Every structure is written in C-alpha cells, then in structure tokens.
Amino acid sequence: MSSESTVTLERAEYDALLNYNSELEDKLAALDAEDGSRVPHEVAVAIIRGQSPIRAFREYLGITQRELSVSTGISVSYLSEIERGHKPGSTSALTRIARALGTTLDALVIE
C-alpha cells in the first residue's frame, strides 16, 4: 500500500471526523420532506454550508428574487429579508414561496 492511499490521524481527530459525518447525515435526513420527496444534492450541500434554503432552491432553479417575487406576490425587499434570515416570514409567505419553488414548507424551514 502506498503512502498516498493511507492517512494517519490522531484518535481525537478520527472521532471528530466520524462525529462530523454523523451530523451531516442527520442534516441531510432532515432535508427529506415528509412526503418522501428529496432535496436535490446541490441544494442540500448549499444549505449544509449555511445558505438559506430559499436562496439555495431559488438559485438551483435559476430564479431571481424578482421572478420569485412576481410569482409569489411577495415584495423583493421582504423576500430578501426572509432569505437573509432578518425576518422569519409568515406561514402564508413561506407556503407561497415553497409552492413557487416546487418544494414543501418542511424543506424551507430547517431547524
């Protein structure tokens, strides 16, 4: 076995890596909707890296904030505040956003 195919880690680093992997799996499982639909991989990765679920879905679909605003009837400024986490967004607004993005409310509201 060549040295390029093996890596030596301290036990604490190995345990931390296993824990990190377990946390990622938990986050990915949380992104699955109750109806069995799955979040696209690119969206899941963006969310795990800290991006807003709304922005992750919107960018994945190639939709601008203005286009999402028009299709939901939500102002661009309010939509922007929801995406940035400055406002939580009403249930009605989040439901309209989810519908416009072709996803579920559960996929947009991640704890």
C-alpha positions in Angstrom: 0.0 0.0 0.0 1.5 3.3 -1.0 1.7 6.3 1.4 -0.7 8.2 -0.9 -3.6 5.8 -0.1 -3.4 5.9 3.6 -3.8 8.7 6.2 -2.8 8.6 9.8 -5.0 10.6 12.2 -4.9 11.1 16.0 -7.7 9.2 17.7 -9.4 12.5 18.6 -9.3 13.8 15.0 -10.7 10.5 13.8 -13.5 10.6 16.3 -14.2 14.3 15.4 -14.4 13.3 11.7 -16.9 10.5 12.5 -19.0 12.9 14.5 -18.9 15.5 11.7 -20.0 12.8 9.2 -22.9 11.7 11.5 -24.0 15.4 11.9 -24.0 15.8 8.1 -26.1 12.6 7.7 -28.6 14.0 10.3 -28.8 17.3 8.4 -29.3 15.6 5.1 -32.0 13.4 6.6 -33.8 16.5 8.0 -33.9 17.9 4.5 -36.0 15.0 3.2 -39.7 16.0 3.1 -42.3 14.0 5.0 -44.0 13.1 1.7 -40.8 11.2 0.7 -39.6 13.7 -1.8 -35.9 14.5 -1.7 -34.0 17.8 -1.8 -31.6 18.0 -4.8 -28.0 17.3 -3.8 -26.8 20.8 -4.9 -29.5 22.3 -2.7 -28.6 20.1 0.3 -24.9 21.0 0.0 -25.7 24.7 -0.2 -27.9 24.5 2.9 -25.4 22.5 4.9 -22.8 25.1 4.0 -25.1 27.7 5.6 -27.0 29.1 2.7 -30.7 29.9 3.2 -32.9 27.1 2.0 -35.0 29.6 0.0 -31.9 31.0 -1.7 -30.5 27.5 -2.3 -33.7 26.3 -4.1 -34.1 29.6 -6.0 -30.5 29.6 -7.3 -30.7 25.9 -8.1 -33.8 26.7 -10.3 -32.1 29.7 -11.8 -34.8 32.1 -10.5 -34.0 35.7 -9.5 -35.5 37.3 -6.4 -37.6 39.5 -8.7 -39.0 36.5 -10.5 -39.8 34.7 -7.3 -41.4 38.0 -6.0 -43.7 38.2 -9.0 -44.7 34.5 -8.8 -45.5 34.7 -5.1 -46.8 38.2 -4.7 -44.2 38.9 -2.1 -42.2 42.1 -2.3 -38.5 41.7 -3.3 -37.4 43.5 -0.1 -39.5 41.2 2.2 -38.3 38.2 0.2 -34.7 39.3 0.6 -35.2 39.8 4.4 -36.6 36.3 4.7 -33.7 34.8 2.6 -31.1 36.6 4.8 -32.8 35.5 8.0 -33.6 39.0 9.1 -37.3 38.2 9.2 -38.8 34.7 9.8 -41.5 35.0 7.1 -45.2 34.3 7.7 -46.6 30.9 7.2 -48.6 32.3 4.3 -45.4 33.8 2.6 -43.4 30.6 3.2 -46.1 28.5 1.8 -46.3 30.6 -1.4 -42.5 30.5 -1.7 -42.4 26.7 -1.3 -45.2 26.3 -3.9 -43.3 28.6 -6.4 -40.1 26.7 -5.8 -41.8 23.3 -6.3 -40.9 22.1 -2.8 -42.5 21.7 0.6 -42.7 24.0 3.5 -40.7 21.4 5.5 -37.8 21.7 3.1 -37.7 25.5 3.6 -38.0 25.5 7.4 -35.0 23.8 8.8 -34.0 23.9 12.4 
